[in-house]
């Protein structure tokens, strides 16, 4: 059974012609495409979007590293993760409490002394008002 359909070959062919003419542009940057491999990738991508029979695109990381190295990296990553988890489980030691010097409140300005005659004058009307109220109650 064929991996690629007719639509895929048509799209790749069209992309290759555009590349030869110099009109094929990259989708992300918009720059002119000159690479044969990139032109094929663009054609296959267009065929996928159009619904043609094309295998799924491979991941870049899996393409670069062989399977054995990927498996080794996964094992190493798990070991690092378990070490980090063990380190997090250990209770953190508390630092000894430091003595903090109490902040001094700003010094209050000394109270101004008011002459005795003025204080007596202030208090006197209040007493008189109270005396008036009591006198009014007595009359009633």
C-alpha positions in Angstrom: 0.0 0.0 0.0 1.3 3.5 -0.9 2.3 5.8 1.9 1.5 9.0 -0.1 -1.6 9.8 -2.1 -1.9 11.5 -5.5 -2.7 14.9 -3.8 0.6 14.7 -1.9 2.7 14.2 -5.1 0.9 17.0 -6.9 1.5 19.5 -4.0 5.2 18.5 -3.7 5.6 18.8 -7.5 4.0 22.3 -7.5 6.2 23.3 -4.5 9.4 22.1 -6.4 8.4 24.2 -9.5 7.8 27.3 -7.3 11.3 26.7 -5.8 12.9 26.5 -9.2 11.2 29.7 -10.3 12.2 31.4 -7.0 8.6 32.2 -5.9 8.3 29.7 -3.1 8.2 31.5 0.3 8.6 30.2 3.8 5.4 30.4 5.8 6.9 31.7 9.1 9.5 34.3 7.9 8.3 34.9 4.3 11.9 34.4 3.0 12.6 32.7 -0.4 13.0 28.9 -0.1 16.1 27.5 -1.9 16.4 24.1 -0.1 15.1 21.1 -1.9 14.2 19.4 1.4 12.3 22.4 2.7 10.3 22.6 -0.6 9.3 19.0 -0.2 8.3 19.6 3.5 6.2 22.6 2.4 4.5 20.5 -0.3 3.6 17.7 2.1 2.4 20.2 4.7 0.0 21.7 2.1 -1.2 18.2 1.1 -1.9 17.5 4.8 -4.0 20.7 5.1 -5.8 19.8 1.9 -6.7 16.4 3.3 -4.4 14.3 1.2 -3.0 10.9 2.2 0.2 11.8 3.9 1.8 10.3 7.0 2.0 12.5 10.2 5.0 14.8 10.4 7.8 13.4 12.5 9.0 15.2 15.6 12.3 17.1 15.3 13.9 15.7 18.5 13.1 12.0 17.5 14.6 12.6 14.1 18.0 13.9 15.4 18.7 11.5 18.3 18.6 7.7 17.9 16.1 5.7 20.0 18.8 4.5 22.5 20.0 8.0 23.3 16.4 9.2 23.9 15.8 6.3 26.2 19.0 7.1 28.1 18.0 10.7 28.5 14.6 9.7 29.9 16.2 7.5 32.5 18.6 10.3 33.5 15.7 12.7 33.7 13.8 10.4 36.0 16.9 10.0 38.3 17.3 13.8 38.5 13.5 14.2 39.2 13.7 11.7 42.1 16.7 13.4 43.6 14.9 16.7 43.5 11.8 15.2 45.1 13.9 13.7 47.9 15.6 17.0 48.5 12.2 18.8 48.8 10.9 16.2 51.3 13.6 17.0 53.8 12.3 19.5 56.4 13.9 22.8 56.2 16.0 23.9 59.2 14.7 27.0 60.8 17.2 29.8 61.4 17.5 31.0 65.0 15.3 33.9 65.9 17.1 37.2 65.8 16.5 39.8 68.3 15.1 42.8 66.7 15.6 46.2 68.3 12.3 47.9 69.0 11.8 51.0 67.0 11.7 54.1 69.1 8.6 56.1 68.7 9.3 59.7 67.7 9.5 62.0 70.6 6.3 63.9 71.3 6.5 67.6 71.3 6.2 69.0 74.9 2.7 70.1 75.7 2.2 73.8 75.6 1.3 75.2 79.0 -1.8 77.2 78.9 -2.2 80.0 81.5 -4.4 79.1 84.4 -6.9 81.8 83.6 -7.6 80.4 80.2 -8.2 76.9 81.5 -10.5 78.2 84.1 -12.4 80.2 81.5 -12.8 77.1 79.3 -14.1 75.0 82.1 -16.4 77.6 83.6 -18.9 77.8 80.7 -19.4 74.1 80.8 -20.2 74.2 84.4 -22.6 77.1 83.9 -24.4 75.2 81.1 -24.8 72.2 83.4 -26.0 74.5 86.2 -28.6 76.1 83.9 -29.9 72.6 82.9 -30.3 71.6 86.5 -32.0 74.9 87.4 -34.4 74.5 84.5 -35.3 71.0 85.7 -35.9 72.2 89.2 -38.4 74.8 88.0 -40.4 72.4 86.0 
